[in-house]
């Protein structure tokens, strides 16, 4: 109380009236804010609340020097909505990560197809596979014969 005479004469109960103004101002300012703003810009909201409340109580000789939002109670419907929003955000991130993985896999498959379209690269892959099969403990190993070699022999055998 800066001016006790105004505090008594200008309003019937300055403590109750100040409390009511603080509550309505708090509801008004917080109602206009997004939840993430409440969490990240708490200090700015405190300053704004202090300015508005002080402006309204100044004619009564009451000076509001500090306001601090300590706890915000949300209705159950709002809590459910926030939980749904958080779940949707987690699902979105999971889908983005999955899509990025699919994209990278398709790029690798495309690169592999481009490399294997070269006959020399395909022959090297064939030889690498034979080495891998030979390293295993198999009792029977089948060596496929390249079709291009067989076809040239077949064509040579048909010519009289």
C-alpha atoms as one frame of an Amber mdcrd trajectory, in Angstrom:
protein
   0.000   0.000   0.000   1.553   3.231  -1.192  -1.295   5.558  -0.242  -3.285
   4.236   2.764  -5.915   6.981   2.500  -6.780   6.011  -1.115  -6.634   2.310
  -0.235  -9.370   2.820   2.361 -11.495   5.477   0.635 -11.289   4.410  -3.045
 -12.318   0.796  -2.480 -14.198  -1.018   0.261 -11.679  -3.879   0.771  -8.447
  -3.332  -1.157  -7.060  -6.814  -0.332 -10.134  -8.629  -1.630 -10.482  -6.315
  -4.631  -6.796  -6.696  -5.516  -7.149 -10.462  -5.249 -10.213 -10.448  -7.535
  -8.473  -8.283 -10.132  -5.428 -10.557  -9.983  -7.585 -13.654 -10.548  -9.547
 -12.231 -13.468  -6.419 -10.793 -15.074  -4.631 -14.094 -14.598  -7.467 -16.021
 -16.256  -7.640 -13.519 -19.094  -3.911 -13.482 -19.864  -3.424 -17.235 -19.453
  -6.551 -17.929 -21.508  -5.050 -16.023 -24.424  -1.762 -17.932 -24.250  -0.836
 -21.254 -25.767   0.321 -23.992 -23.419   3.850 -24.008 -24.825   3.993 -20.218
 -24.293   2.981 -20.712 -20.656   5.904 -23.055 -20.213   8.528 -21.198 -22.214
   7.601 -17.537 -21.642   6.607 -17.627 -17.984   8.742 -14.609 -17.052   7.203
 -12.476 -19.820   3.714 -13.491 -18.691   4.593 -12.590 -15.090   5.735  -9.118
 -16.185   2.580  -8.604 -18.256   0.353  -9.675 -15.348   2.200  -7.372 -12.941
   1.826  -4.423 -15.333  -1.921  -4.940 -15.851  -2.742  -5.552 -12.169  -0.624
  -2.605 -11.026  -2.318  -0.360 -13.572  -5.759  -1.322 -12.218  -4.873  -1.024
  -8.512  -2.880   2.212  -8.783  -5.964   4.472  -8.313  -6.531   2.759  -4.939
  -3.054   3.605  -3.701  -1.928  -0.021  -4.044   1.356  -0.836  -5.806   1.814
  -4.356  -7.197   5.553  -4.930  -7.346   5.741  -8.568  -8.426   3.535 -11.327
  -9.820   4.592 -14.930 -10.257   2.650 -17.769 -11.852   3.652 -20.821  -9.838
   1.192 -23.485 -10.898  -1.439 -23.778 -13.614  -4.267 -26.245 -13.010  -5.761
 -27.525 -16.235  -9.178 -29.142 -16.592  -9.195 -32.915 -17.300 -10.464 -32.339
 -20.862  -7.470 -30.114 -21.550  -5.080 -32.683 -20.096  -6.562 -35.355 -22.382
  -6.240 -33.039 -25.375  -2.607 -32.338 -24.507  -1.909 -36.062 -24.156  -3.518
 -36.725 -27.559  -1.463 -33.945 -29.110   1.744 -35.354 -27.623   0.870 -38.849
 -28.888   0.147 -37.478 -32.362   3.504 -35.687 -32.342   5.320 -38.901 -31.358
   3.530 -40.795 -34.143   4.430 -38.075 -36.637   8.103 -38.254 -35.677   8.062
 -42.053 -35.947   6.502 -41.842 -39.420   9.081 -39.285 -40.537  11.933 -41.487
 -39.294  10.395 -44.538 -40.988   9.933 -42.621 -44.252  13.544 -41.424 -44.138
  14.696 -45.008 -43.633  12.582 -46.202 -46.564  13.945 -43.397 -48.724  17.563
 -44.226 -47.867  16.934 -47.934 -48.488  15.402 -47.200 -51.892  18.383 -44.995
 -52.748  20.780 -47.819 -51.852  18.753 -50.306 -53.905  18.779 -47.907 -56.840
  22.555 -47.510 -56.550  22.977 -51.286 -56.341  20.803 -51.780 -59.431  22.867
 -49.223 -61.343  26.090 -50.969 -60.341  24.778 -54.449 -61.119  23.542 -53.344
 -64.547  27.215 -53.355 -65.562  28.088 -56.921 -66.753  31.550 -56.771 -65.165
  30.092 -55.827 -61.793  27.559 -58.624 -62.118  30.349 -61.106 -62.876  32.311
 -59.899 -59.819  29.212 -60.352 -57.659  28.801 -63.858 -59.094  32.409 -64.709
 -58.192  31.985 -63.238 -54.714  28.924 -65.431 -54.183  30.911 -68.494 -55.263
  33.619 -67.644 -52.711  30.996 -67.281 -49.975  29.352 -70.589 -50.897  32.753
 -72.293 -50.979  33.568 -71.045 -47.479  30.510 -72.821 -46.049  30.642 -76.483
 -45.099  28.464 -77.883 -47.877  28.729 -81.370 -49.273  27.407 -80.336 -52.694
  28.236 -77.172 -54.589  26.508 -76.321 -57.852  28.271 -73.912 -60.189  25.773
 -72.288 -62.507  27.123 -71.748 -65.956  26.566 -68.304 -67.522  23.896 -68.384
 -70.225  25.913 -66.222 -72.634  28.688 -68.827 -72.767  26.246 -71.695 -73.298
  24.326 -69.815 -76.002  27.503 -69.179 -77.997  28.295 -72.935 -77.910  24.734
 -73.797 -78.928  24.847 -71.394 -81.853  28.220 -72.747 -82.967  26.850 -76.308
 -82.846  23.861 -75.445 -85.074  25.910 -74.011 -87.916  26.639 -76.689 -90.589
